[in-house]
Amino acid sequence: MELRHPARFWFFGVLFIMLVAFLIGPPIPDDKQVANCVYNVRLKGPFGISLVCDSPEFMRLATHPTALLEPENSRQSRPGLVLAAALLTPPLSPLRGLTRYFGVRVELGSMNPGKVSNAVASYPPAFVAYLLLDIVFLAAAFGCLMKICKPAATPLETTIVVAAGLLLLANHTVKFIWSPHTQIFNLLVPMLGVVAALQAWSDRLRDRRYALAMGAIIGVGFTAYPLFAVLAPCIALPALVRMRRLPWQEVRVRLANLAIVLTLSVLPYAAWFVFVRLKTGGFYSAEVAEYGLVVWMRDAWGHGAGTLATALVQKLGRLLGFAATQAIGVALIFAWVLAVPMFGGVRVQLRPVLQVIGAALLVSALAAAFYTSVGLIESRLAYATVPPLIAIAAAAGVTSARQISPRYGCLLAAGCLAIAVAQTLVTVINSNA
């Protein structure tokens, strides 16, 4: 059974090791706290963490979720993750004295040491709740990778998939797993997107229960992070292409199910919007009010279509530049997957993974288009284009392993693992990654 696949055991083992490794520090030097917008928190011994600027507020809101209704609360427009953590926080209340046990000490060089010190001291259960959610999300992302690759429980295919799993862990987002934040969704959502696109292409949309489940995932997810919106076209586009060859009666069933997906995708957020408006008389979106995200296109359009087009191209170019530097490990593994069989005199047939390649490229393109339209171009956001490429490399590696001799298969797996370990070490050691 897939649940007992050895790759899962090794993935969680590596995740545990990296959790400990990321706990040694803090990872960000004290003199770079302001530049990186983090608070350094020292623990006993050689341990420490760097909390991102929003972490104190995340912990406060998980402990007092009604604070989301405060005027101009920055999380009011994205309550999903906060509410999920709020559900976990009460059962974790026995951990309230955790900070005293670990000797928590906030660096005086922090931007607001009093604020973060009070948050860490007051909300340990909320802190642990966010950590547990991040671990669940990482496990779900790896589960998506397993579903995409379908590796056999052999040492060779297990090693290749674990190497790909390492790439999912070796990035800036996971490096701050000890800090409550929403960036983990830039890893999870693209992997969900690849699975959704493959399922839509295989005609899962004919199943009403599937439509209800995916609609609920998108809708609830969108309340936590806007990137969940890309899952809708991940389902709709492959399904619409496939419908062209079906009789009208079958098309009607799939269109009805697609309508269910789209309706459920907006329903939870719409309900939250109405609820907040009724309770407070307003609704605050920090993304629009403070950063002008999305609405920047309206302003650019006011200066002409050429201005908007130029801005979109420039933003896309910057985003792809950020993504390229984070995809080096993936590119090396993919090149290795193609090169090793050539050494063995075998030309690998990638036909079995063409659907994966198509689905993954679609998701990467949608993620790039999404953030280009949003208008906030940062390295951490550009990473959303990389996980689908990891899926391609992993699927190609598994397919290659099935077509070459065991001798070259061992070389293939060893090379993939070496590249992944190298990137992991760089991520763990490099404090500015």
N, C-alpha and C positions, 0 to 999 in steps of 0.2 A: 504494500500500500504506500501511496505517496507520503502519508503522514509519518511513516516509519522510514522514509528514505534517509540514508546516511548523510546526504548533503545537508539536511536540516540540522542534524546533530552538529556537524562541523560549522555550519553558519552561526548557530547560537554560541558555540564555543568561541569562535573568533569574535563575535559581538561582545561577549563577556570580557575577553582580553582587551578589546578596544575601549570598553567602558572604563576599565581600570587605567588603561594608558592615558585616556583623555582626562582622567581624574588627577593625574600628576601635573602639577603646574602651580598656578593657572597657566593656560596655554598662551595667553596674550601678555606680553611684558607690561609691567606697571606703567611705564612711561608712554604706552600706546593705548591706554584705556579710552581716552577721549576720542582719539582718531578712529578707533574701532567700535565706539559706542558700547562699551562693556564695563561691568563692575567686577573687579577681581576680589574673590572671596577665598581667604586662606583657611585651611583645615589643619588638623594635627599632622605632624610629620611632613613628608614631601608633597602632600596633596593640596589641591586647590582647584577652583573652577572660575570661569569667566562667564558671568551672567550678562546676557544682552540687555540693552536699556529697558526693554518692555517687560522683562521678567518680574520685577516687583509688582507691577500692575496686574500681570497674569495671575500671580499667586494671590493677590488681594481679591481679585474678582472671583476666583475659584472658591475662596472662602466665604465671600459675601457677594453672590451672583446678582442680587438685586441692585448692586452698584452699577450694573450695566445700564440702568435707566437714568443715571445721573446726566445732567445736561452736558453735552459735548464730551461724553466719555469716548475715548479713542477706539474702544473695542465694541461699541454699540452696533456698528455695522457688520461685525464679524463675531457673533456670540457663540458659534457652534463648539469650538474647542474649549472655551471657557466653561460652557454648560456641561460638557462631557467630563471635564476635570472636577467640576462642582459635584457631580454625582459620585465620583470616587473619593472625594476628600473626606466626608464624614466617616466612612469605615476605616480610614487611615488616621483618625484622630489620636490613637495611642502613640503615634510617632511625634507628638507635639514637642517633646523634650529632646528631639534628635540633635538639634543644633548645639546644645550644651555638651552633649556626649562627644561630639566631634570637634569641639573647640573652634567654632566658626568665628573668624575675625575678618572684617572688611577693611581693605586697604584705604588709608587716609587720602591717597591720591585719586580716589574715585570722584566722579562728578558730583555725586550726592551720597556720601557714605552713610549718613543718617537714614536716608530713605531705604537703601538696600539692606542695611543692617537690621532695621526694624522688620522689613519684609521677610528676610531669611530667618530671623528669630521668631517671628509670629506665625509663619505659614508653612512649616515643614510638611504637614500632610498634603497641602496643595502642590508643593514642590515634587513630592514623590508621585502624586497623581499624574502630573505632566510627564515625568520620566517613564512611568508605566505605559502611558499612552504612546509615547515615542517608540518604545520597544515593540508594542503591538503593531504600530504602523510599519516599522522596519520588517517585522515578521511577515506582515501582509504583502509588502513589496517583494520580499524574497519568495513568498508563496506564488505571487504572480509570475515571477521568473521561472519557477518550477513548472507552472502550468503552461507557460509559453514553450519551454524547451523539452519537456517530458523526458528527462534523462532516465536511462536505466540505472538500477542500483549497482553499477559496476564501479570499481576504483577509478577507471579512466574518465567516465562521464561525470562521476561525482566530483572529481578534482576540477574539471572544467567549469562546472556550475558553481562550485564553491569559489573558484577564482573570480567568476563574474559577480558573485555575491560580495566578495571583498571590494570590488570596485563600487558597489552600491554603498558600502560603508566608508570608503576612503574619499571623503569629500568634506567641504567646509560646513555643510549642513549638519552632518552627523557629528562633526567635531564639537559642536555645541549642544550635544544631546543632553548634557547636564543642565542646560538652561531652558526654561520654559519659552517656547516660541512656536511659530506656525510654519517655519521653513521646511519642516519635514515633509509637508505636502508637495513640495517641488520634486520630491523623490517618489512618493507613493502614487500621486495622481497620474504621472506619465506611465507608470507600470500598469496601473488599472486601465489606462487608455488603450494600451497595446492589447491587453486581454479583451477589452470590450470590442475593439475593432475586429479582432479575430473571431469573436463569437458572433458579431453581427454579420460578418461575411459567411460564416457557417450556418446562417439562417436561424440563430437562436431567437430572433425577434418574433418568430411565429408563436412563441410560448408566452402566454399572458403573465404567468408568474415571473418569468424573466424580466418582462417589461416593468412589472411592479417593483421588483427588487432593484433594478438599475435606476429607475426613476427615484426611488427612495434614497439610494446611495448618492446620486448626484444632488438631489434636493437638500438632504441633510448636510452633505459635504460642502455645498455652496455656502451654507450659513457659517462655515468655519473658514473657508478659503476660496476666493473667487476662481482659482484655477480649475476647480471642479467643473466649471462651465464647459471646458473643452471635451469632457466626456460625452456630451450630447452629440456633437458632430462626429465624434469617434464611432458612435453607434449609427447615427443617421446616414452618413455618407456611404459606408460600405453597404448598408441595408438597401438604400435607394438604388445603388448600382445593381445590386443583385435582383431587385424587384423587376428590372426591365425584362427579364426572361420568364416571368411568372404570369399565369392567367389572372384576369382581373379579380376573381373571387379570392385568390390567395393574396393578391396585392392589398385588397381591402383589409384583410386580417392584420397584415403587417403595418399598414398605415394606422390602423386603430391602435395597435400596440405602441407604435412610435409616438402617437399623440399622447398616450398615457405616460410614456417616458418624459416627454417634454413638459407635460402639465405638472407631474410630480417634481420635476427639476426646479420649478419656480415656486411651487406651492409653499414649502416650509419658510422660505425667505419672505414671501409675500405675507404669510401669516405673522411672522415676527415683526415685519414693518408695520402692519396694521395694529398689532398689539402695543408696540412702542408708541405709536401715534396716539392711540386711545388713552394710554397711561400717562404720557408726558406732554402731549400736544405737539410733538415734533419728532424728528429723526435725524441723528447726526452721523455723517459719513466723513471720517477724518481723511480718507483717501481722496475725496473730492474737495472738501473744504480747505484742507491744509496743503495737499500736494497737487491738486488739480489733475488727478489721474483720469484718464479717458476723456474728460471734457476738454483737455488740451487740444484735441483734434477739432473741436468746434471753433476754438479761437484761431487755430492755424487755418482752417477753412475760410475764416473771415478775411484772411489776407490773400485768398486765392487757392485754387486747386493745386497749383504748382508748388506753393509753399507747403501745403500738407503732404504732398507726395515726396518732396525733398526731405522733410522731417521724418517721414516714415522710413524712407530708405536709409537715412543716417542712423536712426535708432536701431533698425534691423541689423545694419552693419556692425554697430557697437555690440549688440547682443550676441551675434554670431562670433565676434572676436572673443568675447568672454567665454562663450561655450567651447570654442576650439581649444583653449588652453586647459579646460577641464576634461576634454575628451582624448587627451594624448594617450592615456593608458588603454582606453577602448580601441583606439586606432592601432596601437601596437599589438594588442591581442588579435584583432581581426586580421592584420597583416601576417601575424605568426600562424594563424589558423589556415591561411591560404598558402603560405610558403612551405610549411613542413611537409604537406603531402607532395608538393613538387619535388622536394629532395628525395622522396621515396618513389618517384616516378608515377605518381597518381594525380590525376586532374580531378579535384573535388567537384562533385555535382551539387550545386546549391539549390536545385529545383525544390527539394523538400522544405526549404525555409523561405521560399519566395513570398509566401503569404505573410510570414513574420516580418520580412524586410519591408514589404509594402505597408503593413500596419504600423510598424515602428517609425518609418519615415513620415507617415501621415501624422502620427502623434507629435513627433518632433516639430514638424512644420506648424501644426496647430498651436503648440506651446510657444513657438517663436512668434507667430502672428498675434497670439493673445497678449504677450508682454510688450510687443511692439506697439500694439494699439493702446494698452494701458499707459505706456509712456515712461515707466520707471525702469531704467536699464541699469541693472547691477549684476555683479558676478553671481551672487547667490540665487537670483531669479533666472539667469541664463542657464543655470544647471538643469532646469526642467527639461531642456532639450537633450540631455545626455543619457538618462536612464533607458529610453527606447533604443539607443545605440548599443548600450550594454546588452540588451535583449538580443539584438542582431548578432553581436559577437558570440554570445553564449550559445544561441541556436546554431550558428554556423560551426562553432567548435564541436558541439555534440554530433552534428551531422558529419563533420569531417572525421571524427573519431570512429564513426561506424563504417567508414569507407577505406581506411588505411590499415596497414599491418600493425600488430601489437607493438612491435619495436618502435615504429615511428609514432604510434599513439602515445606511448610513454613520453617521448620527446615533446609531442604536442602539449600534453597535459602539464609537464614540468615547466615548459616555457610560459604557458598561460598563468600558472601559479606564481612563477618568478616575477612576471610583470606586475601582477596584482599585488604581491607582497611588497615590491619596490614602491609602488604608488602608495600603499598603505603606510609604509615607513616614512615616506616623504610627508604625508598628511599629518601623521602623529608628531613628527619631529619639527616640522616647519611651523613656527608659531604664527606666521603671516599667511598661512594657506587659505 
